[in-house]
Amino acid sequence: MPRVLDLGCGRNKHPGAVGVDHNPRSAADVLCDLDRPPYPFGDNSFDEVRAVHVVEHTENVLRFMEEVHRLLRPGGRLYLVTPHCSDISSYTDPTHRWHLTSQSFTYFTGREDYGFYSAARFRELSLRIQLLRLWRWLGLELLINHVRPFRKFWEQYLCFVIRGKVMEFWFEAVKS
């Protein structure tokens, strides 16, 4: 059985996972402030970390991703879900600190020069951006998800007209 950690599990902890949240009314197995690493687990403890609608609430995205990297075994996977910056939910929740795009995590993939601030490295395995039903029906979601230059064009020029909803990433921890 793979060992799974559900960070910020809230009341909907992933089945079989170790749930972590700071709220005692959650389904957490471990109460922990995610803004105060290190979390109470050893290095390379998990095969999978799930962070569903969590990273946008954290005080420091860089520190959060480094802590997730520490917790994952080499080749372990991170499932990260967050609103796209153009979704109204990104701005209506007063606890959201960050408004992220599909490019926000390239910092950790080594594809950008500014990644030298962190040693945490991930390989992006997949990214799916969900759009409103109308845009999905018209085929724009398919273009955004399968034609990277179109995704970049959409984020730079169109995303506040043709709004994104949610981004779902799968990353793999890269460790030497």
N, C-alpha and C positions, 0 to 999 in steps of 0.2 A: 504494500500500500504506500503510495507516495504521501509524504508529509506536506500538508497544505496549511498555510497561514493566511487568515482573512483579516487584513488590517482595516480598522474602522467598520467592523462588521455590523454595527447597529443591531436591529432586531432580526435581521435576515442573514444570519451566519450561514456561510456555505456548508452544505452537509459534509460531515467528516473533518472539517477544518478546525484548527485552533483559532478561536475568535479573539480579537483584541479590539478594545474600544476604551475610551476614557469615561463613558457614561455608564453608571451602575445600573441603569434601567435597560441596558442593551442585553444581547444574548452572549456577551463576551465571556470567555473562559479566563482571560487575563485583563485586568484593568491597567491601562497604561496611557500616558499622555504622548501622543505621536509626535508632538513638537519637542520632546525631550529625549532624544536618543542618548545612549544605546537602549534598545528595547531589551526586555529580560530573556533573551535567547542567545545561544552560542553562535559563533561563526558557522556558516555553511549548514545550518540546521534544517532547511526546508527545500523541498523539490519544487514547490510552487508558492508564490505569494500572490494574493488577490487584493487589489486596491480599487474598489468600485466606488466611485464618487467620493474619493478621499483626498487625493493630491491637491485639488483646488482649495481645500480647507487648511492645508498645512502652512505653517509659518515660513518654512524654507524648503522649496522644492529640491534644491541641490542636496541638502542634508537628508531629506526623506529618501531620495533615490539612492544615495550612498548607503543608508542604513538597510534598505531593501537589498542592495547588492551584497552587503556583508552577510545578511541572513540566508541568501540563496546559495545552494551548493553550485559548483561549476556546472554550467549547462542548465541550471534551474530556470524556471520560467516565471515571468511576471505578467499577470493579466491586469491591465490598468484601464479603467473606464473613467472618462471625465467629459463634462460638457464642452462643445466647441465654443470658442470665444464669441461667435456670432449668435448663439442661442440665447434667447431671453432669460432662460433659467440661470445662465452664467452670471447675470447681473441682478436678478431679483432676490436671490438668496443672500442675505447680509453676512452670512458666515463664509462666503467665497472670497478668498484673498487673491486668487490668480484666475486669469482668463486666457486659456491656452489654445494653441493651434496645433496642426499636425506636425509642425516644425519644432515645437517646444522641446522635444526630447532628443532631437538630433545632437544636442550637446553631449549626450552620453553614448552616442554611436560612433564617434570618431570621424564623422563625415564633415564636421565643421572645425575650424581652427580654434575656436574659443573653448573647446572642451578640455584644455589643459588645466583648468581650475579644479578638476576632479579626476581621480583615478578610476572611478566607477565606470565600467563599460558594459553596454548591452548591445545585442544584435537585434534589430527590429525584425521580427518574424512576420508580423502582419499588422495592418491597420485598416479598420473599417470606419468610415465616417457615415453616419446616418443623417439623412435629410428629411424634411417634411414630406409627407405622402405624395403631394402634387409633384414635387421635383423628382422623387423616386419614380413615380409613374411615367414621367417624361424622359427618364433615362439618364438624368444628370448625376444621380448617385453612382451609377455604374461607371460613368466617365471619371468622376472624382476619385473613385476607389481603384481604378485600373489604369489610368493614364496620368502618371506623376506630373508631367508638365502642365496638364490641365488642372490638376489639384492646386499647383502653385499659382496658376493664373486665377483660379477661383478664389483662393485665399487672399490674394493681393488686390483683386479688383471687384469681385462679385459677392463675396460671402455675406455682406450685410444687406444684400438684396435677395439672394438665394441662400437663405440661412441654413447653417448646419445645425444639427441637434447634438448628437453624442459621438464621441470618438472611442473606439475599442482597440487597444493595442495588445499585442503579445510580444514580449521581449524575452531574450535569452541572456542570462548572466555570462559575461565573458571574463574569465579569470585565468591568470597565467599559472 
